[in-house]
Amino acid sequence: MAKHIDMVVKQAVLEDVKNGMKVSEAAVKHGVTSNAIYLWLKAQADNTGTSSLEVAKLRRENMELKELVGLFALEKKRAEKNTKGA
């Protein structure tokens, strides 16, 4: 029989995932199964067919890409500074 999950816990789990936490991490943190989270996310899919999980993954990827761009910009700036100083 399925364990009943309190709505407050369910909302906290979904909020964590929407904010970029991995499903597996949220499952451990809140004591629920990853499968349950995936079912909740699927049920929450909006009219465009984009699920909260997809949005969270895209946000996480976007953040990682922004960090990489920042690192490359910093490297470029340092290289330009070293070239001018030589």
MORA-V281817 format. One record per residue. N is the residue number from 1. RES is the residue in one small letter. SS is DSSP state (helix for helix, strand for strand, loop for the rest). PSI is psi in whole degrees, 0 to 359 (none if undefined). Layout:
BEGIN
N;RES;SS;PSI + N;RES;SS;PSI
END
This chain:
BEGIN
1;m;loop;140 + 2;a;loop;141 + 3;k;loop;133 + 4;h;loop;128 + 5;i;loop;128 + 6;d;loop;141 + 7;m;helix;326 + 8;v;helix;318 + 9;v;helix;315 + 10;k;helix;315 + 11;q;helix;322 + 12;a;helix;319 + 13;v;helix;310 + 14;l;helix;323 + 15;e;helix;317 + 16;d;helix;316 + 17;v;helix;318 + 18;k;helix;329 + 19;n;loop;9 + 20;g;loop;356 + 21;m;loop;141 + 22;k;loop;148 + 23;v;helix;317 + 24;s;helix;322 + 25;e;helix;318 + 26;a;helix;323 + 27;a;helix;314 + 28;v;helix;314 + 29;k;helix;319 + 30;h;helix;359 + 31;g;loop;37 + 32;v;loop;171 + 33;t;loop;152 + 34;s;helix;322 + 35;n;helix;319 + 36;a;helix;317 + 37;i;helix;316 + 38;y;helix;322 + 39;l;helix;317 + 40;w;helix;319 + 41;l;helix;320 + 42;k;helix;320 + 43;a;helix;335 + 44;q;loop;0 + 45;a;loop;136 + 46;d;loop;182 + 47;n;loop;339 + 48;t;loop;351 + 49;g;loop;4 + 50;t;loop;121 + 51;s;loop;163 + 52;s;helix;326 + 53;l;helix;316 + 54;e;helix;317 + 55;v;helix;316 + 56;a;helix;318 + 57;k;helix;318 + 58;l;helix;321 + 59;r;helix;316 + 60;r;helix;316 + 61;e;helix;319 + 62;n;helix;317 + 63;m;helix;317 + 64;e;helix;319 + 65;l;helix;320 + 66;k;helix;320 + 67;e;helix;317 + 68;l;helix;317 + 69;v;helix;319 + 70;g;helix;318 + 71;l;helix;317 + 72;f;helix;321 + 73;a;helix;320 + 74;l;helix;316 + 75;e;helix;318 + 76;k;helix;316 + 77;k;helix;317 + 78;r;helix;319 + 79;a;helix;318 + 80;e;helix;320 + 81;k;helix;317 + 82;n;helix;325 + 83;t;helix;319 + 84;k;helix;327 + 85;g;helix;346 + 86;a;loop;none
END
